[in-house]
Amino acid sequence: MRTSDAKTSGEVHFPHPSGALVIEIGLVMLQGSRQAHVKAIESAAEKAGANVNIREVRTPGDLLEPKLHAIILPGGESTTMRKVGGEAGTRVLGEIFKMLRERPDLPVLATCAGTILLADPQDEGPPIIKAAVDRNAWGRQIDSFLASVSILGEGEQTQCAFIRAPKFTEVPPGLTIASIEGETVGVRERNVIALTFHPELSRTTVFHEMLLEAVAANNDQVNA
């Protein structure tokens, strides 16, 4: 497995014995393929020898104690997700954005519409990621497709699903971690992994492993 720096390779070492550390992962339950994310993170945790507790995040109260070590923001339909989690709904999105700004090293895995929300939170605050995104740029539902994704640090390409997928329109240098035919489809800014596709619907758990590796390397988070 990769270290938290996806550009290098090596073994992952959690700072506590696996039996003593339970990694709290918040799974945002607005929409999207949430159970597929559960299976993927459990498989990644088994590979890493880590204990994880997946906490469903539906309301702001679900973000409270015990402190979260990581967040997964699944895909879906961004407009619907804003309605469900916005000011007229549960208000959980605003609290998530606030948490991510207050804890910039918190590991996050965002997929498809989750990436749209991070690039354009629409809460009067700054974007969570610097990479810019064009919503549904790959086309409508009927235009969804499978493509071979090249992953930084991995020798083989992986088939992944692009479902009404957004496109990155502006990516600062050095952030690309996944691409198809040279076009960026995945970025990493600090510990935020943002993808325009759905890795949880593929056979790979590499991005969920990256999330756990970021937790392992984040001593402040783990020791809190």
C-alpha contacts under 8 A as a table, 3 or more apart, distances in Angstrom:
res1	aa1	res2	aa2	distance
1	M	9	S	6.92
1	M	10	G	6.39
1	M	11	E	5.94
1	M	12	V	6.60
1	M	48	A	7.97
1	M	209	E	7.47
2	R	5	D	7.18
2	R	6	A	5.98
2	R	8	T	6.53
2	R	9	S	4.70
2	R	10	G	5.58
2	R	11	E	6.69
2	R	12	V	6.95
2	R	153	G	7.76
2	R	209	E	7.98
2	R	210	M	7.08
2	R	213	E	7.46
3	T	6	A	6.21
3	T	8	T	6.57
3	T	9	S	5.95
3	T	10	G	5.87
3	T	11	E	6.59
3	T	12	V	5.72
3	T	210	M	7.48
3	T	213	E	5.88
3	T	214	A	7.72
3	T	217	A	7.98
4	S	210	M	6.12
4	S	211	L	7.81
4	S	213	E	4.79
4	S	214	A	4.66
4	S	216	A	7.72
4	S	217	A	6.28
5	D	8	T	5.94
6	A	9	S	7.33
6	A	152	L	6.77
6	A	153	G	6.38
6	A	177	I	7.57
6	A	210	M	7.44
7	K	152	L	6.63
7	K	153	G	5.82
8	T	153	G	6.87
9	S	153	G	7.33
12	V	48	A	7.14
12	V	213	E	6.54
12	V	216	A	7.44
13	H	216	A	6.72
14	F	17	P	7.08
14	F	18	S	7.32
14	F	50	A	7.66
14	F	216	A	4.89
14	F	217	A	7.57
15	P	216	A	6.59
15	P	219	N	7.47
15	P	222	V	7.81
16	H	20	A	6.28
16	H	21	L	6.05
17	P	20	A	5.42
17	P	21	L	6.59
18	S	21	L	5.43
18	S	22	V	7.45
18	S	49	G	6.50
18	S	50	A	5.33
18	S	51	N	6.05
19	G	22	V	7.46
19	G	51	N	7.02
21	L	50	A	7.79
21	L	51	N	6.65
22	V	50	A	7.56
22	V	51	N	5.00
22	V	52	V	5.29
22	V	53	N	6.47
23	I	50	A	7.63
23	I	51	N	6.12
23	I	52	V	4.56
23	I	53	N	5.99
23	I	68	L	7.75
23	I	69	H	6.07
23	I	70	A	7.96
23	I	222	V	7.75
24	E	52	V	6.06
24	E	53	N	5.05
24	E	54	I	6.23
24	E	55	R	6.93
24	E	66	P	7.63
24	E	67	K	7.19
24	E	68	L	5.01
24	E	69	H	5.26
24	E	70	A	6.70
25	I	52	V	6.98
25	I	53	N	6.10
25	I	54	I	4.93
25	I	55	R	5.94
25	I	68	L	5.92
25	I	69	H	5.93
25	I	70	A	4.85
25	I	71	I	5.50
25	I	72	I	7.27
26	G	54	I	5.97
26	G	55	R	4.81
26	G	56	E	5.98
26	G	57	V	5.84
26	G	63	L	7.51
26	G	68	L	6.45
26	G	70	A	6.25
26	G	71	I	4.59
26	G	72	I	6.17
27	L	34	R	7.53
27	L	54	I	6.54
27	L	55	R	5.93
27	L	56	E	5.07
27	L	57	V	5.59
27	L	71	I	5.98
27	L	72	I	4.93
27	L	73	L	6.49
27	L	74	P	7.79
28	V	56	E	6.18
28	V	57	V	4.62
28	V	58	R	6.35
28	V	71	I	7.40
28	V	72	I	6.25
28	V	73	L	5.41
28	V	74	P	6.89
29	M	32	G	7.94
29	M	34	R	7.07
29	M	56	E	6.16
29	M	57	V	5.62
29	M	58	R	5.43
30	L	58	R	6.94
30	L	81	M	5.74
30	L	84	V	6.60
30	L	85	G	6.75
31	Q	34	R	7.35
31	Q	74	P	7.17
31	Q	75	G	6.83
31	Q	76	G	5.20
31	Q	77	E	7.43
31	Q	81	M	6.58
32	G	74	P	5.68
32	G	75	G	4.86
32	G	76	G	4.23
32	G	77	E	7.79
33	S	36	A	5.55
33	S	37	H	6.71
33	S	74	P	6.78
33	S	75	G	7.01
33	S	76	G	7.58
33	S	200	E	7.73
34	R	37	H	5.14
34	R	38	V	6.47
34	R	74	P	6.60
35	Q	38	V	4.88
35	Q	39	K	6.38
36	A	39	K	5.22
36	A	40	A	6.20
36	A	200	E	5.50
36	A	201	L	6.54
37	H	40	A	4.98
37	H	41	I	6.05
37	H	74	P	7.80
37	H	200	E	5.39
38	V	41	I	5.36
38	V	42	E	6.10
38	V	54	I	7.41
39	K	42	E	5.19
39	K	43	S	6.12
40	A	43	S	5.14
40	A	44	A	6.15
40	A	200	E	6.04
40	A	205	T	5.72
40	A	208	H	6.66
41	I	44	A	4.94
41	I	45	A	5.99
41	I	205	T	7.34
41	I	208	H	5.57
41	I	209	E	7.42
42	E	45	A	5.04
42	E	46	E	6.20
42	E	52	V	7.38
43	S	46	E	5.15
43	S	47	K	6.42
43	S	205	T	7.22
44	A	47	K	5.17
44	A	48	A	6.31
44	A	205	T	5.95
44	A	206	V	7.64
44	A	208	H	6.10
44	A	209	E	5.16
44	A	212	L	7.78
45	A	48	A	5.00
45	A	49	G	5.91
45	A	50	A	4.92
45	A	51	N	6.54
45	A	52	V	6.80
45	A	209	E	7.32
45	A	212	L	7.33
46	E	49	G	5.09
46	E	50	A	6.29
46	E	51	N	7.90
47	K	50	A	7.81
48	A	209	E	7.69
55	R	62	D	7.72
56	E	62	D	7.26
57	V	60	P	7.67
57	V	62	D	5.16
57	V	63	L	6.73
58	R	62	D	6.53
58	R	90	T	7.34
58	R	92	V	6.71
59	T	62	D	5.54
59	T	63	L	7.56
59	T	90	T	5.70
59	T	91	R	6.98
59	T	92	V	5.04
60	P	63	L	5.57
60	P	64	L	7.51
60	P	90	T	7.56
60	P	91	R	6.86
60	P	92	V	4.79
60	P	95	E	6.12
60	P	96	I	7.84
61	G	64	L	5.56
62	D	65	E	7.98
63	L	67	K	7.47
63	L	68	L	7.05
63	L	96	I	7.81
64	L	67	K	6.18
64	L	68	L	7.75
65	E	68	L	7.57
67	K	224	A	7.70
68	L	71	I	7.34
69	H	106	L	6.72
69	H	107	P	7.03
69	H	215	V	6.41
69	H	221	Q	5.95
69	H	222	V	6.72
70	A	106	L	5.99
70	A	107	P	4.79
70	A	108	V	5.67
70	A	211	L	7.41
70	A	215	V	6.97
71	I	106	L	7.82
71	I	107	P	6.52
71	I	108	V	4.83
71	I	109	L	6.44
72	I	108	V	5.77
72	I	109	L	4.79
72	I	110	A	5.92
73	L	108	V	7.44
73	L	109	L	6.15
73	L	110	A	4.61
73	L	111	T	6.54
73	L	114	G	5.15
73	L	115	T	7.95
74	P	109	L	7.94
74	P	110	A	5.82
74	P	111	T	5.20
74	P	112	C	7.17
74	P	113	A	7.09
74	P	114	G	5.40
75	G	78	S	7.75
75	G	110	A	7.42
75	G	111	T	5.15
75	G	112	C	4.77
75	G	113	A	4.38
75	G	114	G	5.04
75	G	115	T	7.82
75	G	198	H	7.46
76	G	80	T	7.93
76	G	81	M	7.16
76	G	112	C	7.28
76	G	113	A	5.57
76	G	114	G	7.58
77	E	80	T	5.44
77	E	81	M	6.12
77	E	113	A	6.06
78	S	81	M	4.92
78	S	82	R	6.11
78	S	113	A	5.18
78	S	114	G	7.39
78	S	116	I	7.04
78	S	117	L	6.95
79	T	82	R	5.21
79	T	83	K	6.39
80	T	83	K	5.08
80	T	84	V	6.15
81	M	84	V	5.14
81	M	85	G	5.89
81	M	86	G	7.71
82	R	85	G	5.28
82	R	86	G	4.98
82	R	93	L	7.45
83	K	86	G	5.27
83	K	87	E	7.75
83	K	88	A	6.60
83	K	89	G	6.03
84	V	88	A	7.50
84	V	89	G	4.85
84	V	90	T	6.33
84	V	91	R	7.97
85	G	88	A	7.70
85	G	89	G	5.20
85	G	90	T	4.89
85	G	91	R	5.02
85	G	92	V	5.17
85	G	93	L	5.14
85	G	94	G	7.84
86	G	89	G	5.13
86	G	90	T	6.23
86	G	91	R	4.59
86	G	92	V	6.67
86	G	93	L	5.78
86	G	94	G	6.68
87	E	90	T	6.82
87	E	91	R	4.79
87	E	94	G	7.61
88	A	91	R	7.03
90	T	93	L	7.94
91	R	94	G	5.76
91	R	95	E	6.87
92	V	95	E	5.20
92	V	96	I	6.18
93	L	96	I	4.99
93	L	97	F	6.19
94	G	97	F	5.19
94	G	98	K	6.14
94	G	123	D	6.74
95	E	98	K	4.95
95	E	99	M	6.08
96	I	99	M	5.05
96	I	100	L	6.20
97	F	100	L	5.13
97	F	101	R	6.28
97	F	118	L	7.91
97	F	121	P	7.40
97	F	128	I	7.32
98	K	101	R	5.25
98	K	102	E	6.18
99	M	102	E	5.06
99	M	103	R	5.84
100	L	103	R	5.05
100	L	104	P	5.50
100	L	105	D	8.00
100	L	106	L	6.70
100	L	128	I	7.19
101	R	104	P	5.43
101	R	128	I	7.04
103	R	106	L	5.56
104	P	190	R	7.80
104	P	191	N	7.93
105	D	190	R	6.55
105	D	191	N	5.74
105	D	192	V	7.95
105	D	218	N	7.59
106	L	191	N	6.32
106	L	192	V	7.52
106	L	215	V	7.95
106	L	221	Q	7.44
107	P	191	N	4.61
107	P	192	V	5.59
107	P	193	I	7.74
107	P	211	L	6.13
107	P	214	A	5.99
107	P	215	V	6.37
108	V	191	N	6.35
108	V	192	V	4.66
108	V	193	I	5.91
108	V	194	A	7.95
108	V	211	L	6.75
109	L	192	V	6.21
109	L	193	I	4.84
109	L	194	A	6.06
109	L	195	L	7.97
109	L	207	F	7.67
109	L	208	H	7.43
109	L	211	L	6.52
110	A	113	A	7.84
110	A	114	G	4.80
110	A	115	T	5.18
110	A	118	L	7.93
110	A	192	V	7.73
110	A	193	I	6.20
110	A	194	A	4.78
110	A	195	L	6.17
111	T	114	G	5.02
111	T	115	T	5.51
111	T	194	A	6.04
111	T	195	L	4.82
111	T	196	T	5.81
111	T	197	F	5.98
111	T	198	H	5.93
111	T	199	P	7.75
112	C	115	T	5.34
112	C	116	I	6.76
112	C	163	I	7.90
112	C	165	A	6.02
112	C	166	P	6.58
112	C	194	A	7.97
112	C	195	L	5.92
112	C	196	T	4.21
112	C	197	F	5.10
112	C	198	H	6.51
113	A	116	I	4.86
113	A	117	L	6.37
113	A	165	A	7.73
113	A	166	P	7.53
113	A	196	T	7.53
114	G	117	L	5.21
114	G	118	L	6.51
114	G	194	A	7.82
115	T	118	L	5.16
115	T	119	A	6.23
115	T	133	V	7.92
115	T	194	A	5.35
115	T	195	L	6.22
115	T	196	T	6.57
116	I	119	A	5.20
116	I	120	D	5.96
116	I	121	P	7.76
116	I	133	V	6.28
116	I	134	D	7.84
116	I	135	R	6.68
116	I	166	P	7.32
117	L	120	D	5.14
117	L	121	P	4.85
117	L	122	Q	7.94
118	L	121	P	5.52
118	L	127	P	6.10
118	L	128	I	4.99
118	L	129	I	5.99
119	A	127	P	5.16
119	A	128	I	6.00
119	A	129	I	5.37
119	A	130	K	6.86
119	A	131	A	6.61
119	A	132	A	5.91
119	A	133	V	6.35
120	D	127	P	5.65
120	D	128	I	7.85
120	D	133	V	7.96
121	P	124	E	7.82
121	P	125	G	7.39
121	P	126	P	7.70
121	P	127	P	6.09
121	P	128	I	7.50
122	Q	125	G	7.21
127	P	130	K	6.61
129	I	132	A	7.84
129	I	189	E	6.71
129	I	192	V	7.74
130	K	171	V	7.38
130	K	172	P	7.26
130	K	189	E	7.88
131	A	168	F	6.76
131	A	169	T	7.56
131	A	170	E	5.48
131	A	171	V	4.67
131	A	172	P	6.47
131	A	187	V	7.82
132	A	168	F	5.68
132	A	169	T	5.47
132	A	170	E	4.93
132	A	171	V	6.66
133	V	166	P	6.41
133	V	167	K	5.51
133	V	168	F	4.42
133	V	169	T	5.45
133	V	170	E	7.18
134	D	137	A	5.62
134	D	166	P	5.43
134	D	167	K	5.23
134	D	168	F	6.29
134	D	169	T	6.34
135	R	165	A	7.15
135	R	166	P	4.47
135	R	167	K	6.78
136	N	139	G	5.50
136	N	140	R	6.72
136	N	164	R	5.16
136	N	165	A	5.04
136	N	166	P	4.45
136	N	167	K	7.32
137	A	164	R	7.63
137	A	165	A	6.45
137	A	166	P	4.94
137	A	167	K	5.56
138	W	143	D	7.10
138	W	144	S	7.63
138	W	164	R	6.28
138	W	165	A	5.42
138	W	166	P	6.10
138	W	167	K	6.77
139	G	142	I	7.65
139	G	143	D	5.34
139	G	144	S	7.24
139	G	164	R	5.74
139	G	165	A	7.13
140	R	143	D	5.21
140	R	144	S	6.95
140	R	164	R	5.16
141	Q	144	S	5.42
141	Q	163	I	6.27
141	Q	164	R	5.06
143	D	163	I	7.67
143	D	164	R	6.96
144	S	161	A	7.50
144	S	162	F	5.50
144	S	163	I	4.54
144	S	164	R	5.72
144	S	165	A	7.41
145	F	161	A	5.96
145	F	162	F	5.34
145	F	163	I	6.68
146	L	159	Q	6.26
146	L	160	C	5.48
146	L	161	A	4.61
146	L	162	F	6.08
147	A	158	T	7.91
147	A	159	Q	5.37
147	A	160	C	5.63
147	A	161	A	6.70
147	A	162	F	7.54
147	A	180	I	7.27
148	S	157	Q	5.58
148	S	158	T	5.19
148	S	159	Q	4.44
148	S	160	C	6.42
148	S	180	I	6.48
149	V	157	Q	5.22
149	V	158	T	5.10
149	V	159	Q	6.09
149	V	160	C	6.59
149	V	178	A	6.42
149	V	179	S	5.64
149	V	180	I	5.11
150	S	154	E	7.50
150	S	156	E	7.02
150	S	157	Q	4.71
150	S	158	T	6.70
150	S	178	A	5.49
150	S	179	S	5.26
150	S	180	I	6.11
151	I	154	E	5.42
151	I	155	G	7.89
151	I	156	E	7.77
151	I	157	Q	6.72
151	I	158	T	7.82
151	I	177	I	5.84
151	I	178	A	4.51
151	I	179	S	6.76
152	L	176	T	7.94
152	L	177	I	4.96
152	L	178	A	6.08
154	E	157	Q	7.52
158	T	202	S	7.83
158	T	203	R	7.84
158	T	204	T	7.03
159	Q	202	S	6.49
159	Q	203	R	7.84
160	C	197	F	6.77
160	C	198	H	6.35
160	C	199	P	5.83
160	C	201	L	7.05
160	C	202	S	5.41
161	A	197	F	5.83
161	A	198	H	5.42
161	A	199	P	7.10
161	A	201	L	6.73
161	A	202	S	7.09
162	F	165	A	5.28
162	F	196	T	7.22
162	F	197	F	4.75
162	F	198	H	6.41
163	I	197	F	6.95
163	I	198	H	7.66
165	A	196	T	5.88
165	A	197	F	6.35
166	P	196	T	5.69
167	K	185	V	6.96
167	K	196	T	6.51
168	F	171	V	6.73
168	F	184	T	6.67
168	F	185	V	6.74
168	F	196	T	7.78
171	V	175	L	6.93
171	V	176	T	7.50
171	V	184	T	7.88
171	V	187	V	7.94
172	P	175	L	6.26
173	P	176	T	7.61
175	L	187	V	5.09
175	L	188	R	5.27
175	L	189	E	6.24
176	T	179	S	7.39
176	T	184	T	6.03
176	T	185	V	7.69
176	T	186	G	5.90
176	T	187	V	4.46
176	T	188	R	6.56
177	I	184	T	7.72
177	I	185	V	7.98
177	I	186	G	5.44
177	I	187	V	5.21
177	I	188	R	6.49
178	A	184	T	6.01
178	A	185	V	5.47
178	A	186	G	4.50
178	A	187	V	6.77
179	S	182	G	5.62
179	S	183	E	5.11
179	S	184	T	4.36
179	S	185	V	4.94
179	S	186	G	6.53
180	I	183	E	5.26
180	I	184	T	6.73
180	I	185	V	6.89
184	T	187	V	7.40
185	V	195	L	5.90
185	V	196	T	5.45
185	V	197	F	7.22
186	G	193	I	7.33
186	G	194	A	5.70
186	G	195	L	4.25
186	G	196	T	6.33
187	V	193	I	5.94
187	V	194	A	5.37
187	V	195	L	6.48
188	R	191	N	6.69
188	R	192	V	5.50
188	R	193	I	4.52
188	R	194	A	6.25
189	E	192	V	5.17
189	E	193	I	6.70
191	N	211	L	7.77
191	N	214	A	6.22
193	I	207	F	7.80
193	I	211	L	7.64
195	L	198	H	7.54
198	H	201	L	5.73
198	H	202	S	7.32
199	P	202	S	5.24
199	P	203	R	7.77
199	P	204	T	6.67
199	P	205	T	7.28
199	P	207	F	7.31
200	E	203	R	7.60
200	E	204	T	7.43
200	E	205	T	7.19
204	T	207	F	7.77
205	T	208	H	5.31
205	T	209	E	6.10
206	V	209	E	4.96
206	V	210	M	6.22
207	F	210	M	4.87
207	F	211	L	6.39
208	H	211	L	5.00
208	H	212	L	6.51
209	E	212	L	5.17
209	E	213	E	6.09
210	M	213	E	4.95
210	M	214	A	6.13
211	L	214	A	5.17
211	L	215	V	6.54
212	L	215	V	5.04
212	L	216	A	6.25
213	E	216	A	4.93
213	E	217	A	6.23
214	A	217	A	5.18
214	A	218	N	6.04
215	V	218	N	4.99
215	V	219	N	7.62
215	V	221	Q	7.05
215	V	222	V	6.70
216	A	219	N	6.89
216	A	222	V	7.05
218	N	221	Q	5.49
218	N	222	V	6.31
219	N	222	V	5.10
219	N	223	N	5.81
220	D	223	N	5.42
220	D	224	A	6.04
221	Q	224	A	5.30
